[in-house]
Amino acid sequence: MDYTSRLQHYMQQAELTTLSALYKAARVSPSSVKRLRSGQVTQMQLATLLRLSQTLKLPLTDLIAQFSAGDLTENHTVAPHDTSRAMATGAAALKAGDQPQAITVSDGQQSFQHSSLQVIESWLLQWPTAAHAAQANDHIPAARLIPLLAPVNQLIQSWGVTTIGAVGQEVAYDPRAHQVMSGQAQPGDPVRIRYIGYRHQGKLLHRAKVSPAAP
């Protein structure tokens, strides 16, 4: 299958006129783009897909759905079930270790899971030891553990998850994005974020939990 015309469509939207310009902008090899054009997206490294996703201004899940061999059409719209399936696959990868029974997945799903695990490999290897050391030694600064979470943050960002506010931030209360934990607040009142919220590809996932800000 040849996805060249589909790739050219997204290149035009990103104002890239040649494949050479795409290589340079995304910092990827010609062979990687050749795989994309052939619908072999599930055989590509997640880091490469992330760079192409950012360069083409196309969410990662949409990129995977659009350039996966199977359904080659002229319609450039990603079906909702395609994106949902890609997201569910990533969630299954993180839960697989907790399931006592075997989980049957397709080759494409296995490749997606493997690529996702490669992104958080350093966290998988270092976090249990770091957490154990922190529990055994109260004098280890928590700040030293924060960099270990970077791969996890990178993974969820690649899935289109964005945060609502930051812990301790004072903002104007918006009932569409905030949930009051204690006390009362009217729209526009100053509140302080206690637990951040999340959106997934622009849709509300969890409201940020807030409390009225002290006068």
N, C-alpha and C positions, 0 to 999 in steps of 0.2 A: 504494500500500500504506500502511496506517495502523498505526504501531507505538505508538500512544498507550497501549494496555493494557499493553504490554511495558514502556514507560517508567514507567507508574504502579507496576508491580510493583517496579522497582528504586528508585523514589522512596520507596515504603513501607519498604523495607529500610533506606534512608538516613534515615528519619524526616522526610521532606519531604511535606507534605500538599497543597501546591498548586504549580502551575507557576510562579507568582510567587515562591514560596519558592525554587524551583530556580534561577530567573534570578538572584536576589540571592546565593544561596549560591555558585553557580558563577561569578558575575560574567560572564554571557553575555547576549546579546540574545535577545528572543523569537523572532526570525527563525532564530537558530541552533538553538533547540530545535524549531522547526517543521520544519527540515530533518532533524533527528534523528528526529522522529516520522514523517517521510515516507520514511525509509530512504535519505536522501541523505547518509549519513555520509562518503562518499568525496569529497564536494564541500566539506567543511568544513575550516577551518584546523586544523592539528595542535594549536596552542596552545589553541584552543577545546575540542577533544576531550580534551586533558589536564585542563583544568579540570572538564569534565563527568565525566571518569573518576574524578577524585579526589573530587568531590562525591557521586557515586553509589556510591562505594566499589567500583568495577568496573574491573578491569585494562583498560588501553587496548585490547589486542588483543581482549578479550572484547567491549568496547563496539563495536568495529568489526564484529566477527562478528555480534553480536546486532542491529545496526541497519543492516546492509547489505541493500539490496533484492535479493530473489532467493528466499529461503526463509522465509516468514512462517508460523511454527507457534506453538502454544501452549507448546511445550517451551522453557524458559528456559535449558537447559543448552547450553553451547558445545561443539560437536563438536571433538575434538582436531585433526582435519585443518584446521578453520577457523583455529584459533589458529596452527598450524604454518605455514599458507600466509601468514598476515599477517606472521609473523616472517621467513619466507624472503624475502618481498617487500622488507622493509627491508634485509636483507643484500644482496640483488641490487642495490639502489640504490647501496650503497657500492662494489660491485665492478664496476658497469656500465662505468666509465671504463677498466678494465683489459682489457675484452674487445674484440678486434678485429672480431668479427662482430656484426651487429645482433641485438638481443634483443627478441623479440616479447612484449609484455605486454598485459593487458586494460586498459580505461579505468580500472577501479577500482585496479589495481596502479599505473598511472601516477600517479593522484591521490595514492595513499599514498606513493609515492616522492617526488613533488614536495613534499608536506607535510613529509616527513622531512628533505629537503634544505633546506627553509626554516628548520627548527630549527637546523641546523648551518651556515647560510649564512655567518655571521660567521667561523666556524672555517675554512671552505673558502677564504674570501677572505684571511684574515690569517695563517693558520698557515704556508704555504709561505714567505712573506716573512720571518716571524719566525724560522723555522728556519734559513733561509739567513743571516740576520744573526747568529744565534747561532754558526753554524759559522765565519763570517768574523771574528767578534770574540769572543775568549774572555772578555772582561771584562763581557759582558752577563749580569746575574744571571738564573739559571734561574727564579727566583721570578716574574719578569716574564712568563714564558711560560705559567704555570699557569692564569691566568684565561681564556686562549684556549681551554682544553679544556672549559670549562663547558658549551657547547652539546652536545658529544659525550656528556658525562656525563648531561645532561638527556635525550638521546635514548635511551640504553641503559636509563636508569631507567624511562622511559615504557614500555619493553618488558618490564618486570618483572625486570630484572637487578639483583641486590643483591650487595654485597661481603661477603667473609668476612675480618674483621679489618682491620688497618691496618699498613702497613710500620713495623717497629720495635716493634710492640706485643708485650708479653709476656703469654702466655695459657697456660692448661692444655691440654696436648696431647690432642687428640681425633682418633683415626685416621679417623673418619667425615668430618672436615672438613679435616684437616691431612695433609701429606706431608713426611716428614723428608728433608732434602736431604743431611745429613751427620751422622754419629754415630748415636746410638740414643735412643729415648724411649719411655717407657711411658705409658699413659693416665693423665692427671692431672699428669704431669711438667711443669715450667715450660719453655716453648719461646718463641722469638722469631720473629715473622713476617718473612720476607724477601721473599716475593712474595704479594700478596693473592690470595684465591680468589674464586670467583663462584658464585652460584646463579641459576637462571632460573625465576621463578615458583615458588620453593620447592624446586626440584629441583637437586641438585648438578651444576654445570657443570665447575668446576675446583677441586681442593683447594688451600688456601693452603699454600705451601711454607715450611717452618720449619726451624730448627736449635735444638739444646738451648741454653737460656739459661745464661749464665755464672753460677756460684754467687756 
